[in-house]
Amino acid sequence: MTNIAEQVLVVTGGTSGIGEAFARSFGAEGASVVIAGRNGEKAQRIASDIVKAGGKAIGVTCDVTQQSECNALIAATLAEYGRLDTVFANHGAAGEIGPLVRWSDEDVQQTVNVNLLGTLYLARAAHAALKDGGGRFIVTGSAAGRQNMLGNGMYGISKAAVSHLVRQFALEWRRSNIAVNEILPGPVRTPMAGFPTLDANPSSQFLDYIEKMGDWLKDPSDVVPIARFIATMPVNGPTGQSYNLGGRLAGN
Ligand SMILES: NC(=O)c1ccc[n+]([C@@H]2O[C@H](COP(=O)([O-])OP(=O)(O)OC[C@H]3O[C@@H](n4cnc5c(N)ncnc54)[C@H](OP(=O)(O)O)[C@@H]3O)[C@@H](O)[C@H]2O)c1
């Protein structure tokens, strides 16, 4: 299924920021959308907005750090729509900013559990349903997994591991026509990046980060076109690839 409007899409981290933008945009385009997050109320609220506008959507409560909840998310998708075409594994946790030796055990574990293990659990849960007719597993990674940045600590390390996981599943699943790819969005105005609202001013720390990366600050809707592009590639098309939306060539 290369047409978005015909696809059944699961979006984790669909309750906020980039994932919410994916869900609303693809829902408006006619896709059958499953919005997932720990905040089930918010997931249902977004789903109900999509339905009111004439689309198809459900909201499901899901903590991706629990294999059983990832399994239940895919089961709910199949129960509602009978099929699964594309998963956006977009959930994420940033942890704290600071030297790695000072990161609390709790933040280290949460960052690894959400970013890395949550993606593994979701992939395991979705595999059989995607294998049925082929499909796509699209992960929101981070440039912090490519380039070491002071302060990013376990976040960058977990996202580097996520990139490796993307390529591993791409290799293991290529003969089943499940394309596994990654989006590197660069800095985006979301709560995770310190923007409680779209019009909130960036912190000086964040502006320093962008300056060092030679990057550009995006709105969540700016990430939608690249997600759309990957989700409309044939399932036997590109796999194991990273699509980088961040980065501007530094210079004069
Ligand atoms: N914003 C940026 O500058 C930036 C840059 C590079 C990469 N990214 C990546 O982009 C993705 C989306 O983040 P965002 O920027 O849109 O941040 P966000 O608005 O803060 O959203 C984070 C999302 O992750 C979900 N989440 C967190 N822990 C979860 C868990 N245990 N189980 C299920 N869902 C969980 C949250 O939903 P609930 O609270 O409902 O669980 C929320 O929907 C993340 O993977 C992030 O690492 C962001």
The ligand as a Gaussian input file, in Angstrom:
#p B3LYP/6-31G(d) Opt

LIG

0 1
 N       11.995000      17.809000      19.281000
 C       13.209000      17.639000      18.831000
 O       14.010000      18.602000      18.741000
 C       13.664000      16.282000      18.403000
 C       14.889000      16.164000      17.737000
 C       15.317000      14.913000      17.317000
 C       14.534000      13.800000      17.562000
 N       13.362000      13.918000      18.226000
 C       12.571000      12.704000      18.461000
 O       11.260000      12.915000      17.994000
 C       10.363000      11.998000      18.656000
 C        9.116000      12.741000      19.097000
 O        9.473000      13.667000      20.095000
 P        8.870000      15.154000      20.144000
 O        9.974000      16.077000      19.904000
 O        7.640000      15.239000      19.339000
 O        8.565000      15.264000      21.722000
 P        7.228000      15.356000      22.579000
 O        6.283000      16.324000      21.956000
 O        7.678000      15.621000      23.966000
 O        6.617000      13.900000      22.431000
 C        7.173000      12.777000      23.012000
 C        6.166000      11.678000      22.821000
 O        6.726000      10.436000      23.323000
 C        5.708000       9.763000      24.046000
 N        6.289000       8.893000      25.070000
 C        7.230000       9.190000      25.993000
 N        7.449000       8.132000      26.803000
 C        6.629000       7.145000      26.371000
 C        6.365000       5.821000      26.792000
 N        7.002000       5.280000      27.845000
 N        5.453000       5.091000      26.123000
 C        4.787000       5.623000      25.067000
 N        4.981000       6.871000      24.613000
 C        5.883000       7.622000      25.266000
 C        4.867000      10.887000      24.662000
 O        3.539000      10.430000      24.874000
 P        2.880000      10.184000      26.329000
 O        3.357000      11.254000      27.232000
 O        1.416000      10.202000      26.040000
 O        3.357000       8.827000      26.709000
 C        4.877000      11.933000      23.567000
 O        3.784000      11.751000      22.671000
 C       11.193000      11.394000      19.797000
 O       11.623000      10.108000      19.407000
 C       12.385000      12.328000      19.909000
 O       13.514000      11.682000      20.459000
 C       12.898000      15.135000      18.651000

